[in-house]
Amino acid sequence: CVLGKSDDAAEREAARPLLRDRDAGVRLRTAQGLLAAMRPGREALPVLVELLGEESRAVAWQAEELLRFAAGPGSPEEVLGSHEAKRRERVRAAWRAWWRAN
């Protein structure tokens, strides 16, 4: 998160490989940092979209919150709410469509 939100371009670049880390929490915090710097690039938002499918409620809900912050009023209407697998997939599909459109 700290590397991603840095004003130093080299530090932000060092964070980018962490968007592909095996640990969902690492991917979440990396995307969060890049988003906080208002420099999410093309990599951070799709990572957040994919994190909506995580079984960890904490990770999925935080990813959704960050996406809603980034999208603003244009956010999809679907929300995670319950944490059923079918709902997670519907929400993720809505955000994938949003990403393609925006």
Residue pairs with C-beta under 8 A, 6 or more apart in sequence:
1 29
1 30
1 32
1 33
1 36
2 33
3 11
3 12
3 14
3 15
3 18
3 30
3 33
4 12
4 15
4 18
4 29
4 30
4 31
4 32
4 33
4 34
4 35
4 36
4 37
4 44
5 33
5 34
5 36
5 37
6 12
6 15
6 33
6 37
7 37
12 34
12 37
12 39
15 30
15 33
15 34
16 30
16 34
16 41
16 43
18 26
18 27
18 30
19 27
19 30
19 31
19 34
19 43
19 44
19 47
20 27
21 27
21 30
24 51
24 54
24 56
24 59
25 56
25 59
27 47
27 51
28 48
28 51
28 59
28 62
28 63
30 44
30 47
31 40
31 44
31 45
31 47
31 48
31 51
31 63
31 66
32 62
32 66
34 40
34 41
34 43
34 44
35 44
35 45
35 48
35 66
35 69
35 70
40 70
45 67
45 70
45 99
46 99
48 63
48 66
48 67
48 70
49 63
49 67
49 92
49 95
49 96
49 99
50 92
51 59
51 60
51 63
52 60
52 63
52 64
52 67
52 80
52 88
52 91
52 92
52 95
53 60
53 88
53 89
53 92
54 60
54 63
54 88
55 83
57 83
60 80
60 83
60 88
61 80
64 79
64 80
64 91
67 75
67 95
68 75
71 98
71 102
74 98
74 102
75 98
76 91
76 94
76 95
76 97
76 98
77 94
78 90
78 91
78 94
78 95
79 91
80 87
80 88
80 91
81 87
